[in-house]
Amino acid sequence: MRQPVRPRCIVPGRRLFDVAGAAGGLLLFAPVMALLAAAILLEDGYPVLFHQVRLGRARAPFTIIKFRTMSGGRITRVGRVLRATGLDELPQFVNILRGDMSAVGPRPLTDADVRRLGWTAPRFDFRWRVRPGLTGLAQVMGAPSGRQSASLDRWYVGYGSLTLDVRLVALSFAVNALGKTRIRQWLLRARRETKKARQRQRAGGPLPDSIVNAAD
């Protein structure tokens, strides 16, 4: 897949979308976050939050914030629920407000993760042209390998849009509410149909409006 020259997903209004969404998310989930913090304290005490250095836009390091899900090298009972539902990532709304992250983007990785995956080469620089995301195309699709994750990230950086961001955020909620397997099977079918439609377009046929709208 050819690397895009310019990230299309850097568009006017994206930062406003991020800030408005993160601020609204903090207000909406404040009662839930308070209950989760209390549950962590009751089960295992302090600290409530987990901090770790990740690589952001332009490979700049930042400190990501999550609810703590482990203690002494094991996942706690509360932590197991948090990880299964994705609620451990709610504190990352603060990272979005700080400008460390976006609502949607490539998964934020540690420097060790980047080296383990072999993504230090210049051909992977596209990942750091945008901010990492609380959710993203590779996360929603559940990419099973580093190669597929990189491919989805490359597509998003080159062809993403604010409309796609909104849909990915909605799908992230659907994944947590309806289950990962059901939503990802639907997404895989949609991706195959999109690929076939684009092949037809290259052969001279028109693209369906639904697919054109999804990529705009």
ZANU-194622 format. One line per 4 residues: number of its first residue (from 1); their letters; for each residue x, y, z of N, C-alpha, C, O. Coordinates in steps of 0.001 Angstrom, whole numbers, plus 500000, padded with zeros to 6 digits. Layout:
N
NUM> A> X Y Z X Y Z X Y Z X Y Z | ... .
# end
This chain:
216
1> MRQP> 500841 498806 500000 500000 500000 500000 500880 501250 500000 501803 501350 500808 | 500614 502188 499122 501453 503363 499002 501251 504312 500166 500123 504542 500601 | 502358 504868 500675 502263 505804 501801 501757 507146 501321 502318 507689 500369 | 500735 507705 501922 500216 509000 501509 501234 510090 501769 501994 510033 502735 .
5> VRPR> 501238 511088 500890 502192 512187 501025 501797 513125 502141 502659 513644 502850 | 500517 513348 502307 500034 514319 503286 498882 513722 504071 497962 513170 503468 | 498898 513811 505394 497774 513279 506164 496492 514044 505875 496411 515246 506128 | 495492 513350 505347 494240 513997 505032 493425 514291 506276 492576 515182 506288 .
9> CIVP> 493709 513497 507362 492859 513620 508542 493225 514818 509412 492587 515042 510440 | 494250 515603 509020 494498 516870 509717 493613 517902 509041 494001 518492 508033 | 492435 518120 509586 491437 518974 508953 490945 520000 509951 490972 519763 511159 | 490479 521177 509434 489922 522185 510337 488742 521620 511112 487899 520922 510548 .
13> GRRL> 488682 521918 512397 487584 521464 513232 487900 520206 514012 487149 519841 514916 | 488986 519538 513687 489285 518282 514382 489662 518526 515834 489238 517778 516715 | 490449 519557 516096 490825 519840 517480 489608 520287 518284 489484 519951 519462 | 488714 521041 517654 487481 521443 518324 486636 520223 518661 486056 520148 519744 .
17> FDVA> 486564 519269 517740 485838 518020 517971 486448 517276 519150 485729 516749 519999 | 487784 517234 519201 488466 516534 520293 488169 517179 521647 487810 516499 522609 | 488325 518497 521702 488144 519205 522970 486702 519118 523440 486439 518846 524612 | 485766 519352 522524 484347 519290 522891 483970 517875 523344 483249 517702 524326 .
21> GAAG> 484464 516867 522619 484146 515498 522981 484741 515084 524314 484093 514405 525111 | 486005 515504 524558 486661 515136 525813 486012 515839 527003 485797 515229 528050 | 485702 517125 526836 485053 517862 527919 483669 517286 528203 483286 517114 529360 | 482923 516990 527139 481605 516391 527317 481697 515004 527932 480865 514620 528754 .
25> GLLL> 482729 514249 527522 482914 512911 528077 483221 512936 529561 482708 512115 530321 | 484061 513882 529976 484376 514006 531403 483131 514331 532220 482920 513778 533299 | 482312 515237 531690 481081 515600 532400 480107 514424 532441 479507 514140 533478 | 479959 513749 531308 478997 512649 531211 479396 511465 532087 478559 510854 532750 .
29> FAPV> 480699 511153 532076 481165 509967 532782 481716 510254 534175 482240 509355 534831 | 481600 511506 534632 482123 511846 535959 481562 510945 537061 482336 510461 537887 | 480244 510698 537107 479732 509795 538152 480290 508379 538021 480603 507738 539024 | 480416 507892 536788 480964 506553 536563 482419 506495 537015 482836 505529 537654 .
33> MALL> 483190 507528 536682 484603 507559 537051 484767 507600 538565 485689 506996 539114 | 483868 508314 539236 483924 508361 540700 483659 506973 541297 484338 506560 542238 | 482675 506259 540751 482369 504911 541225 483527 503942 540962 483846 503102 541803 | 484149 504070 539786 485270 503197 539459 486458 503456 540378 487127 502523 540822 .
37> AAAI> 486712 504731 540657 487803 505070 541575 487534 504478 542957 488444 503959 543603 | 486288 504558 543404 485925 503993 544709 486088 502477 544713 486535 501897 545703 | 485721 501832 543594 485847 500370 543511 487315 499951 543574 487649 498959 544223 | 488186 500695 542909 489619 500384 542939 490168 500558 544350 490949 499736 544828 .
41> LLED> 489753 501633 545011 490215 501887 546378 489753 500798 547339 490518 500342 548189 | 488499 500388 547197 487959 499374 548101 488646 498021 547910 488871 497294 548878 | 488973 497689 546673 489582 496380 546425 491073 496364 546734 491583 495408 547319 | 491775 497441 546335 493238 497336 546389 493938 498596 546891 495167 498628 546950 .
45> GYPV> 493188 499631 547252 493810 500844 547759 494431 501698 546670 494137 501539 545485 | 495290 502603 547093 495966 503505 546168 497104 502784 545457 497587 501758 545936 | 497544 503332 544286 496981 504473 543571 495783 504066 542712 495627 502902 542343 | 494955 505042 542409 493791 504780 541570 494179 504806 540097 493653 504037 539293 .
49> LFHQ> 495093 505688 539754 495467 505889 538359 496806 505251 538020 497676 505086 538876 | 496944 504899 536755 498178 504330 536216 498761 505336 535226 498046 505844 534363 | 500048 505624 535348 500721 506556 534449 501839 505831 533705 502572 505036 534293 | 501962 506106 532429 503022 505486 531631 503407 506409 530481 502552 507091 529915 .
53> VRLG> 504686 506431 530137 505166 507276 529047 504893 506577 527711 505271 505423 527510 | 504243 507288 526821 503973 506801 525461 504535 507806 524452 504929 508914 524814 | 504564 507397 523186 505027 508278 522115 503830 508902 521415 502896 508209 521014 | 503873 510236 521275 502783 510950 520637 503167 511462 519266 504041 510905 518603 .
57> RARA> 502511 512521 518850 502789 513108 517542 504253 513517 517455 504808 514060 518411 | 504880 513255 516309 506295 513530 516078 507192 512750 517043 508324 513146 517317 | 506660 511630 517554 507369 510752 518501 507698 511457 519822 508576 511013 520561 | 506998 512546 520113 507227 513249 521380 506642 512449 522528 505490 512024 522441 .
61> PFTI> 507394 512225 523608 506872 511443 524735 505828 512226 525531 505943 513443 525678 | 504828 511544 526036 503840 512134 526935 503415 511060 527926 503658 509873 527706 | 502789 511474 529005 502356 510534 530037 500875 510232 529882 500032 511117 530032 | 500564 508975 529582 499172 508572 529416 498586 508238 530793 499292 507781 531692 .
65> IKFR> 497282 508475 530932 496600 508243 532200 495501 507199 532005 494688 507301 531086 | 495488 506196 532880 494438 505174 532870 494055 504841 534303 494780 505164 535244 | 492911 504193 534458 492606 503606 535752 493519 502390 535937 493743 501623 535000 | 494032 502227 537133 494919 501093 537404 494113 499798 537410 493055 499709 538033 .
69> TMSG> 494642 498788 536697 493945 497510 536584 494761 496336 537116 494281 495203 537127 | 495996 496600 537559 496857 495518 538020 497410 495811 539406 497493 496963 539833 | 497782 494751 540090 498404 494863 541412 499340 493681 541603 498920 492527 541524 | 500600 493971 541854 501560 492894 542056 501715 491973 540869 501948 490775 541034 .
73> GRIT> 501588 492517 539679 501763 491712 538474 500543 490939 538032 500618 490184 537063 | 499422 491100 538710 498198 490392 538321 497071 491388 538094 497056 492481 538661 | 496123 490979 537246 494955 491821 536978 493965 491657 538126 493619 490536 538499 | 493517 492768 538678 492559 492714 539784 491161 492395 539260 490919 492430 538053 .
77> RVGR> 490243 492083 540174 488866 491791 539765 488218 493009 539114 487569 492897 538074 | 488400 494167 539733 487874 495397 539133 488580 495673 537810 487952 496080 536832 | 489886 495446 537792 490658 495683 536578 490202 494831 535407 490225 495273 534258 | 489783 493595 535708 489303 492705 534649 488045 493272 533991 487881 493200 532774 .
81> VLRA> 487171 493829 534807 485947 494446 534276 486295 495710 533484 485740 495951 532412 | 487203 496497 534012 487593 497734 533341 488193 497459 531972 487877 498145 531000 | 489051 496463 531898 489677 496139 530615 488672 495580 529614 488733 495894 528425 | 487750 494756 530093 486761 494148 529202 485828 495185 528598 485364 495026 527469 .
85> TGLD> 485554 496238 529341 484619 497274 528885 485317 498502 528308 484665 499360 527713 | 486639 498596 528476 487368 499780 528010 487251 500972 528931 487728 502059 528604 | 486615 500783 530096 486422 501901 531015 487726 502353 531678 487798 503453 532226 | 488749 501506 531627 490036 501919 532206 490649 503088 531457 491552 503747 531972 .
89> ELPQ> 490168 503358 530238 490740 504414 529412 490021 505759 529558 490414 506738 528924 | 488988 505816 530376 488244 507072 530533 489126 508259 530964 488902 509368 530480 | 490118 508073 531851 490963 509218 532224 491741 509826 531058 492291 510920 531188 | 491794 509136 529929 492510 509683 528784 491804 510881 528165 492367 511554 527302 .
93> FVNI> 490566 511154 528602 489936 512417 528206 490830 513590 528605 490885 514599 527902 | 491523 513456 529727 492446 514502 530174 493602 514641 529196 494031 515757 528901 | 494114 513519 528688 495181 513566 527692 494733 514284 526422 495511 514995 525786 | 493466 514087 526067 492936 514761 524879 492867 516264 525114 493254 517045 524244 .
97> LRGD> 492381 516677 526278 492293 518105 526591 493680 518749 526633 493837 519908 526248 | 494664 518017 527089 496033 518536 527139 496662 518674 525750 497646 519394 525581 | 496098 517990 524766 496672 518002 523426 497639 516865 523170 498295 516833 522129 | 497739 515921 524111 498605 514763 523921 498015 513776 522916 498739 513127 522161 .
101> MSAV> 496679 513677 522926 495983 512678 522126 494797 513298 521407 494395 514427 521689 | 494248 512533 520471 492988 512873 519817 491957 511817 520199 492297 510778 520765 | 490706 512093 519886 489676 511089 520128 489944 509849 519283 489749 508722 519738 | 490395 510070 518040 490646 508979 517104 492050 509116 516527 492488 510210 516172 .
105> GPRP> 492736 508000 516443 494088 508006 515892 494756 506671 516121 494144 505764 516684 | 496001 506528 515697 496729 505280 515957 496865 505035 517453 496840 505973 518249 | 497008 503778 517827 497151 503413 519233 498430 504032 519808 499486 503940 519182 | 498355 504662 520989 499570 505215 521604 500474 504099 522119 500041 503268 522917 .
109> LTDA> 501710 504078 521671 502633 502997 522008 503770 503480 522891 504110 504663 522896 | 504350 502555 523634 505570 502864 524368 506753 502749 523409 506642 502158 522336 | 507871 503318 523810 509078 503203 522994 509472 501736 522848 509930 501316 521786 | 509293 500956 523916 509606 499526 523860 508716 498805 522861 509186 497918 522148 .
113> DVRR> 507418 499175 522793 506496 498572 521832 506955 498849 520401 506946 497958 519552 | 507356 500098 520148 507791 500496 518806 509005 499674 518378 509083 499208 517241 | 509937 499505 519288 511139 498725 518972 510808 497236 518788 511362 496575 517910 | 509914 496726 519613 509535 495314 519496 508861 495027 518165 509087 493980 517557 .
117> LGWT> 508027 495965 517712 507315 495798 516448 508177 496117 515236 507787 495829 514105 | 509347 496709 515464 510224 497073 514354 509758 498306 513609 510009 498443 512411 | 509076 499211 514315 508513 500396 513670 509393 501636 513842 508892 502761 513828 | 510687 501433 514002 511607 502568 514128 512072 503074 512773 512631 504168 512689 .
121> APRF> 511857 502311 511716 512309 502689 510374 511508 503876 509847 510353 504057 510233 | 512107 504692 508966 511414 505871 508425 510088 505563 507738 509204 506419 507691 | 509936 504335 507198 508685 504029 506488 507476 503977 507415 506333 503960 506956 | 507733 503952 508720 506631 503970 509674 506397 505356 510276 505605 505499 511207 .
125> DFRW> 507067 506358 509762 506924 507709 510316 505508 508254 510169 505120 509171 510893 | 504725 507692 509224 503358 508182 509023 502534 508108 510308 501636 508924 510513 | 502833 507135 511178 502057 506966 512417 502157 508182 513319 501239 508476 514084 | 503284 508891 513225 503522 510006 514133 503282 511357 513467 503728 512390 513965 .
129> RVRP> 502581 511344 512349 502171 512599 511718 500895 513141 512356 500538 514303 512164 | 500216 512291 513112 498982 512688 513800 499088 512283 515269 499951 511489 515643 | 498207 512835 516087 498183 512441 517493 497637 511022 517634 496785 510606 516849 | 498116 510288 518614 497510 508970 518894 496088 509151 519407 495726 510228 519881 .
133> GLTG> 495285 508099 519313 493872 508237 519649 493407 507363 520801 493973 506310 521092 | 492354 507846 521442 491671 507049 522466 491078 505794 521837 491042 504729 522455 | 490617 505937 520604 490201 504801 519783 490757 505034 518390 491379 506064 518132 | 490537 504090 517497 491077 504233 516155 490607 503114 515253 489940 502181 515701 .
137> LAQV> 490952 503207 513994 490521 502209 513023 491089 500826 513366 490358 499836 513358 | 492394 500760 513669 493011 499467 513995 492440 498892 515285 492263 497680 515406 | 492147 499777 516264 491600 499307 517536 490192 498736 517348 489870 497671 517875 | 489362 499453 516594 487983 499011 516386 487945 497722 515569 487148 496826 515847 .
141> MGAP> 488823 497635 514548 488857 496448 513703 489488 495259 514413 489336 494118 513975 | 490204 495525 515518 490844 494441 516247 491943 493784 515442 492012 492558 515363 | 492816 494603 514836 493906 494073 514012 494710 493039 514795 495226 493354 515868 | 494831 491803 514283 495475 490734 515048 496995 490730 514995 497632 489975 515729 .
145> SGRQ> 497587 491557 514143 499042 491559 514009 499550 492980 513832 498800 493883 513461 | 500843 493165 514104 501448 494481 513917 501377 494934 512471 501193 496120 512197 | 501523 493994 511540 501482 494334 510120 500108 494875 509719 500015 495888 509026 | 499047 494200 510154 497706 494660 509816 497377 495970 510523 496718 496838 509952 .
149> SASL> 497835 496114 511766 497625 497358 512497 498290 498521 511779 497695 499591 511645 | 499526 498321 511313 500240 499371 510592 499523 499722 509291 499458 500891 508910 | 498987 498712 508611 498273 498945 507362 497018 499787 507589 496738 500706 506820 | 496266 499473 508640 495063 500244 508952 495410 501653 509403 494722 502607 509041 .
153> DRWY> 496467 501790 510185 496903 503123 510611 497309 503965 509400 496976 505148 509320 | 498033 503348 508457 498457 504072 507261 497251 504573 506469 497234 505705 505987 | 496238 503704 506343 495034 504102 505606 494349 505267 506312 493925 506230 505675 | 494243 505166 507650 493560 506223 508394 494286 507557 508245 493649 508584 508008 .
157> VGYG> 495613 507552 508383 496382 508795 508290 496233 509425 506907 496197 510648 506775 | 496147 508584 505883 496037 509111 504530 494639 509500 504109 494474 510421 503309 | 493621 508823 504629 492266 509008 504094 491212 509301 505152 490027 509397 504832 | 491628 509443 506413 490659 509712 507465 489995 511073 507318 490452 511929 506561 .
161> SLTL> 488921 511249 508050 488167 512498 508004 487411 512669 509309 487340 511746 510121 | 486846 513854 509507 486063 514108 510708 484820 513221 510747 484405 512761 511811 | 484235 512989 509575 483072 512102 509502 483430 510685 509936 482680 510043 510671 | 484582 510205 509475 485033 508877 509867 485323 508827 511362 485041 507825 512019 .
165> DVRL> 485891 509915 511903 486159 509967 513343 484878 509771 514147 484845 509005 515110 | 483829 510472 513735 482545 510365 514445 482038 508924 514398 481547 508399 515397 | 482161 508299 513245 481678 506926 513094 482513 505944 513919 481974 504994 514487 | 483811 506170 513983 484666 505277 514768 484393 505416 516266 484431 504431 517004 .
169> VALS> 484118 506645 516709 483751 506843 518111 482451 506103 518415 482331 505442 519446 | 481477 506221 517508 480198 505528 517700 480394 504009 517702 479782 503298 518499 | 481250 503523 516806 481507 502085 516754 482218 501599 518011 481998 500472 518456 | 483065 502442 518580 483756 502071 519818 482755 501849 520943 482883 500900 521717 .
173> FAVN> 481756 502727 521033 480699 502540 522022 479912 501258 521723 479540 500522 522637 | 479666 501002 520434 478918 499805 520055 479690 498539 520402 479101 497552 520843 | 481017 498565 520202 481851 497410 520539 481721 497083 522016 481580 495918 522389 | 481769 498112 522859 481662 497889 524298 480260 497455 524716 480094 496682 525659 .
177> ALGK> 479254 497963 524003 477874 497655 524389 477396 496312 523843 476700 495573 524538 | 477769 495987 522591 477233 494804 521916 478223 493652 521810 477851 492527 521476 | 479488 493947 522100 480487 492885 522009 481414 493082 520825 480991 493507 519750 | 482674 492770 521035 483683 492995 520002 483467 492110 518778 483602 492576 517646 .
181> TRIR> 483137 490856 518991 483053 489906 517881 481996 490304 516869 482258 490318 515666 | 480799 490630 517350 479698 490956 516447 480005 492203 515614 479794 492204 514401 | 480498 493258 516256 480784 494504 515552 481937 494323 514577 481876 494827 513455 | 482984 493615 514978 484146 493453 514101 483857 492577 512899 484437 492785 511834 .
185> QWLL> 482965 491592 513046 482555 490805 511891 481826 491672 510885 482028 491544 509677 | 480973 492558 511391 480268 493482 510498 481251 494414 509804 481101 494693 508614 | 482257 494902 510533 483246 495793 509956 484081 495096 508886 484398 495692 507857 | 484435 493844 509126 485217 493107 508147 484433 492922 506851 484992 493020 505759 .
189> RARR> 483128 492654 506981 482294 492533 505778 482239 493855 505032 482330 493893 503805 | 482088 494949 505790 482030 496271 505164 483347 496610 504470 483359 497213 503397 | 484460 496213 505099 485768 496495 504502 485949 495731 503202 486462 496280 502227 | 485530 494458 503179 485640 493663 501951 484788 494267 500839 485210 494313 499683 .
193> ETKK> 483579 494732 501192 482715 495347 500186 483324 496633 499656 483229 496926 498464 | 483955 497412 500549 484602 498645 500128 485749 498356 499176 485918 499045 498170 | 486543 497329 499495 487674 496971 498647 487200 496559 497259 487796 496956 496257 | 486125 495761 497194 485588 495338 495911 485054 496532 495129 485217 496611 493912 .
197> ARQR> 484406 497476 495850 483837 498645 495180 484937 499512 494584 484791 500031 493477 | 486037 499671 495313 487151 500480 494798 487822 499791 493613 488319 500464 492710 | 487842 498475 493607 488380 497757 492456 487494 497975 491239 487987 498109 490119 | 486176 498012 491465 485253 498293 490366 485444 499712 489851 485350 499965 488650 .
201> QRAG> 485715 500646 490781 485911 502039 490374 487159 502171 489507 487157 502886 488505 | 488235 501467 489904 489461 501533 489102 489246 500933 487716 489920 501285 486748 | 488274 500005 487655 487963 499403 486368 487009 500264 485543 486682 499926 484406 | 486559 501393 486131 485715 502311 485380 484303 502442 485866 483536 503229 485311 .
205> GPLP> 483921 501687 486898 482569 501758 487429 482465 502744 488573 483483 503045 489195 | 481265 503271 488888 481077 504236 489972 481071 503552 491335 480729 502375 491454 | 481451 504303 492352 481380 503815 493728 479983 504058 494291 479372 505077 493967 | 479459 503165 495117 478174 503414 495802 478281 504632 496698 479339 504895 497270 .
209> DSIV> 477187 505380 496823 477185 506594 497635 477566 506321 499076 478237 507145 499697 | 477149 505167 499634 477425 504872 501038 478914 504772 501304 479392 505193 502358 | 479657 504211 500342 481089 504058 500517 481789 505375 500307 482736 505697 501025 | 481338 506149 499327 481936 507462 499109 481760 508334 500349 482696 509015 500769 .
213> NAAD> 480573 508314 500929 480311 509112 502130 481152 508655 503297 481584 509493 504089 | 481405 507386 503440 482183 506868 504552 483621 507323 504500 484262 507467 505541 | 484146 507555 503294 485546 507963 503169 485718 509472 503153 486840 509959 503294 | 484617 510237 502982 484718 511709 502945 484948 512289 504313 485056 513507 504457 .
# end
